[in-house]
Amino acid sequence: MGFLNSIDISATGLTAQRLRMDTIASNMANIESTRTQNGQGPYRRQIVLFEAVKPSSGKKFGRVMDEQLAKMRGVRVADIREMSPEESPLRRVYEPSHPDADADGYVNYPNVNVVEEMVNMISATRSFEANAKVIEAAKAMAAKALTIGQ
């Protein structure tokens, strides 16, 4: 595994976690949205799904360890999916004076749980920080390697 490969792998993690944080922020910003932009029902919580990135080239290495490492080249966002009402039901609140209330006086609010979103935000932040630390360590090792020959 080369020096630049470790930076590339961590960079994919940074990008994926940044998108995850953006999605979590969007969920929290829309916690009281009873109508989407197209006017059809309340906002639905979104989740980010990741998948491993396979290497594009079919390089063969001599050692078993290199073959295992060559199978993965980071992570990418596979999909941003809306949670269905079956997976996470909408919150129903009795507010008969609300403009989006149904005939029974109930308003459907998004299926966003602030506590769950905060836990996910902390997890995404820590993952982002870990990937940033890997890049810093790789840069420090490269700088140290350059001074060995002096």
C-alpha positions as CSV (number, residue, x, y, z in Angstrom):
1,M,0.0,0.0,0.0
2,G,1.5,3.3,-1.0
3,F,1.7,6.6,0.8
4,L,-0.8,8.3,-1.4
5,N,-3.3,5.4,-1.2
6,S,-3.8,6.0,2.5
7,I,-4.5,9.6,1.9
8,D,-6.9,8.8,-0.9
9,I,-8.8,6.3,1.3
10,S,-9.0,8.8,4.2
11,A,-10.2,11.5,1.7
12,T,-13.1,9.3,0.6
13,G,-14.0,8.9,4.3
14,L,-13.9,12.7,4.8
15,T,-16.2,13.3,1.8
16,A,-18.6,10.6,2.9
17,Q,-18.8,11.8,6.5
18,R,-19.2,15.4,5.4
19,L,-22.3,14.4,3.3
20,R,-23.6,12.4,6.2
21,M,-23.3,15.5,8.4
22,D,-25.0,17.7,5.8
23,T,-27.9,15.2,5.7
24,I,-28.2,15.1,9.5
25,A,-28.3,18.9,9.5
26,S,-31.0,18.9,6.9
27,N,-33.0,16.4,9.1
28,M,-32.7,18.7,12.1
29,A,-33.5,21.8,10.2
30,N,-36.8,20.3,8.9
31,I,-37.9,18.8,12.2
32,E,-41.1,21.0,12.2
33,S,-41.7,21.0,8.4
34,T,-45.2,19.7,7.8
35,R,-45.0,20.3,4.0
36,T,-42.2,19.5,1.5
37,Q,-41.4,21.8,-1.3
38,N,-43.7,20.0,-3.6
39,G,-46.5,20.3,-1.0
40,Q,-47.0,16.6,-0.4
41,G,-46.9,15.6,3.2
42,P,-44.3,16.3,5.9
43,Y,-40.6,16.0,5.5
44,R,-39.2,12.5,5.8
45,R,-36.0,11.7,7.6
46,Q,-33.1,10.9,5.3
47,I,-30.2,8.5,6.0
48,V,-26.9,8.1,4.1
49,L,-25.9,4.6,3.1
50,F,-22.2,3.8,2.5
51,E,-20.4,1.1,0.5
52,A,-16.8,0.1,0.0
53,V,-15.1,1.3,-3.1
54,K,-13.4,-1.4,-5.1
55,P,-10.2,-0.7,-6.9
56,S,-10.6,0.1,-10.6
57,S,-7.4,-1.6,-11.8
58,G,-6.7,-5.3,-11.5
59,K,-3.2,-5.1,-10.1
60,K,-1.8,-8.2,-8.6
61,F,0.6,-8.1,-5.6
62,G,2.9,-10.7,-4.4
63,R,2.0,-10.9,-0.8
64,V,-1.3,-12.0,0.7
65,M,-1.6,-8.8,2.8
66,D,-1.3,-6.6,-0.3
67,E,-4.0,-8.6,-2.0
68,Q,-6.3,-8.1,0.9
69,L,-5.6,-4.3,1.0
70,A,-6.1,-4.1,-2.8
71,K,-9.7,-5.2,-2.4
72,M,-10.8,-2.0,-0.8
73,R,-10.0,1.6,-1.7
74,G,-12.2,3.6,0.7
75,V,-15.8,4.4,1.0
76,R,-18.5,6.2,-1.0
77,V,-22.1,7.2,-0.6
78,A,-24.3,4.4,-2.1
79,D,-27.6,6.2,-1.6
80,I,-29.4,8.8,0.4
81,R,-32.7,7.2,1.4
82,E,-35.9,8.6,2.9
83,M,-37.1,6.6,5.9
84,S,-40.6,5.2,5.2
85,P,-43.5,5.6,7.6
86,E,-43.3,1.8,8.2
87,E,-39.6,2.1,9.3
88,S,-40.1,5.3,11.3
89,P,-43.7,6.5,11.8
90,L,-44.6,10.2,11.6
91,R,-45.3,12.1,14.8
92,R,-49.0,12.9,15.1
93,V,-49.8,16.0,17.2
94,Y,-53.3,17.2,18.0
95,E,-53.4,20.8,16.7
96,P,-56.8,21.6,15.2
97,S,-55.9,25.2,14.4
98,H,-52.9,24.2,12.3
99,P,-53.4,24.7,8.5
100,D,-52.1,21.2,7.8
101,A,-54.4,19.5,10.4
102,D,-56.5,16.6,9.1
103,A,-60.2,16.2,9.6
104,D,-59.6,14.9,13.2
105,G,-57.4,17.9,14.1
106,Y,-54.1,16.0,14.0
107,V,-50.9,17.2,12.2
108,N,-48.3,14.9,10.9
109,Y,-44.8,16.0,11.8
110,P,-41.5,14.6,10.4
111,N,-40.2,11.3,11.7
112,V,-37.0,13.0,13.0
113,N,-35.8,12.3,16.5
114,V,-33.4,15.0,17.8
115,V,-31.6,12.7,20.2
116,E,-30.9,10.1,17.4
117,E,-29.8,12.8,15.0
118,M,-27.4,14.2,17.7
119,V,-25.9,10.8,18.3
120,N,-25.4,10.3,14.5
121,M,-23.9,13.8,14.3
122,I,-21.3,13.0,17.0
123,S,-20.5,9.7,15.3
124,A,-20.1,11.4,11.9
125,T,-17.9,14.1,13.5
126,R,-15.7,11.6,15.2
127,S,-15.3,9.6,12.0
128,F,-14.4,12.8,10.1
129,E,-11.8,13.7,12.8
130,A,-10.3,10.2,12.6
131,N,-9.9,10.4,8.8
132,A,-8.3,13.8,9.2
133,K,-5.9,12.5,11.7
134,V,-4.9,9.7,9.4
135,I,-4.1,12.2,6.7
136,E,-2.0,14.3,9.1
137,A,-0.1,11.2,10.2
138,A,0.6,10.1,6.6
139,K,1.9,13.6,5.9
140,A,4.1,13.6,9.0
141,M,5.5,10.2,8.0
142,A,6.3,11.4,4.5
143,A,8.0,14.5,5.9
144,K,10.1,12.4,8.2
145,A,11.0,10.0,5.4
146,L,12.3,12.9,3.4
147,T,14.6,14.0,6.2
148,I,16.2,10.5,6.6
149,G,18.4,10.9,3.6
150,Q,19.9,14.2,4.8
